[in-house]
Amino acid sequence: MVEILKRSKDIRKLGEGDVFFINGKEMKVDKQYLFQDHGDTKEMIIEMFNPENEREYQVRYFDDQVESSIEIYELIEDFQYVRREPKNVAW
């Protein structure tokens, strides 16, 4: 499970231009949107990029289980997202 080090605001309020850190590396939030509505919970996606190397990432989480559901994915060459296992995140 990913450790959440710090929160500057509710994750559901992150939007374009906000900062998100993965293992201490700064990412810029591009947008956040609803991926799938499961009735009781919503599966959300935050798209972001690393301004240093231009790599793109997604943070996926369930809005009622933020602590235990955060997953990080990196976009690779074949236009596929691959799950990564970072140690910590912050925003």
N, C-alpha and C positions, 0 to 999 in steps of 0.2 A: 504494500500500500504506500502511496505517495504521502510524504509528510508536508503539511501546510505550515509554512514558517510564519507568514504574516498576511494580514488582509487589510487593505486600505478601505474597502467598502464591500458591500454584498456582491458576490460573484455575478449574480443575475443582472447587476447594473453596469457591468463592464461593457465598454463600447469603443468605437473607433478612436484611436489615438491613446487609449489607456495603456499602461505598462503591465506586463506579466513576466515573472521570472521563472525560468526552468533551470534548476541547478545553479542558480546565481546569474545566469545569462539573461540579459534583457531582451524581451520580445515586445513588439508593438501589436496591439489588438487591431484587427481590421474590421471585424463585425461579429455579432452574436445572433444566433437564430434558433428557433425551435426545429429540432430534427424530427422528433416523433412524439405525439401526444398519446400516452398510454392510459389516459383516463385519470387515475389517481396521481400520476406523476408525469413530468415532461422531461424528455431527453433533449438536452441542449448541446449546441456546438459553438465554441468560440474559435474563430479563425484568426491566426496571427502569423507574424513573420519575424525573423531575426534580421535586423537592419545591417548587421555586419557581413553576413554571408548570403542574404536573400533567401534562405530556406524557409519553407512554409510549414506550419504546424496547426494542429487542432487540439483543443481541450474538449473532451466530452464528459458530461456529467448528468446525473439525474437531479432535478431541482429540489427534491425532498431528501436526498441522501448525498449531499455535496462531499462531506468528509470521506465517505467510503467508496464513492463512485468515480472520482476523478481519474481519467485516463488521458494519456498524451499520445498523439500520433504525429508522425512526420511524413510529409509528401515526398515520395521518391520519384525517380526519373520516369517510371512507367505510369505516372498519374495514379499511383496507388498510395494509400496511407498505411504506414507500418507502425504498429504499436511500439512505443519506447517505454522504458522503465526508469524514469528519473527518480532521484532520491528525495527531492523536495521542490516545492513550488511556492510562489508568493505573488501577491498582487496588491 
